[in-house]
């Protein structure tokens, strides 16, 4: 969690904001990163956002019931 929001909530908000533009978000980030590198500017935040959006979502695992007797 970051602050009081879950990572999944943040991911959904970012995806919704990017989808409203209608463009491919990963391609746009790659272009912005390339432009920043050509200008000699830092692009760590953009690269992190690109990794975040392109990473597969983790499946929710069920927790086993602790202390249950069988």
C-alpha positions in Angstrom: 0.0 0.0 0.0 1.1 3.5 -0.7 -0.4 5.8 1.9 -4.0 4.8 2.5 -4.7 3.5 -1.0 -4.1 0.0 -2.2 -1.8 -0.6 -5.2 -4.7 -2.1 -7.1 -6.8 1.1 -6.6 -3.9 3.3 -7.8 -3.4 1.0 -10.8 -7.1 1.3 -11.7 -7.0 5.1 -11.4 -4.0 5.4 -13.6 -5.4 3.0 -16.2 -8.7 4.9 -16.3 -6.9 8.3 -16.8 -4.7 6.9 -19.6 -7.6 5.1 -21.3 -9.5 8.4 -21.5 -6.8 9.7 -24.0 -7.3 6.7 -26.3 -3.6 6.3 -27.0 -1.4 3.3 -26.2 0.0 4.3 -22.7 3.2 2.2 -22.9 4.1 3.5 -26.3 3.6 7.1 -25.2 5.7 6.5 -22.1 8.5 5.1 -24.3 8.4 8.1 -26.5 8.5 10.5 -23.4 11.4 8.5 -21.9 13.4 8.6 -25.2 12.8 12.4 -25.5 13.9 12.9 -21.9 17.1 10.9 -22.5 17.9 12.8 -25.6 17.6 16.1 -23.7 19.7 14.7 -20.9 16.8 14.9 -18.4 16.0 12.4 -15.7 13.3 9.8 -16.5 13.2 7.5 -13.5 9.6 8.3 -12.7 8.5 7.7 -16.2 10.4 4.4 -16.4 8.9 3.3 -13.1 5.4 4.1 -14.3 6.1 2.1 -17.5 7.3 -0.9 -15.5 4.3 -0.6 -13.2 1.8 -0.5 -16.1 3.5 -3.3 -18.1 3.9 -5.7 -15.1 1.4 -8.5 -14.9 -1.1 -8.3 -12.0 -0.5 -10.7 -9.2 -3.2 -13.1 -8.4 -4.8 -12.9 -5.0 -3.9 -15.9 -3.0 -6.3 -17.3 -0.4 -5.0 -17.3 3.1 -5.2 -20.7 4.8 -7.2 -20.8 8.0 -4.7 -20.7 10.8 -5.4 -22.9 13.8 -8.1 -25.0 12.2 -8.2 -28.6 13.2 -9.0 -31.3 10.7 
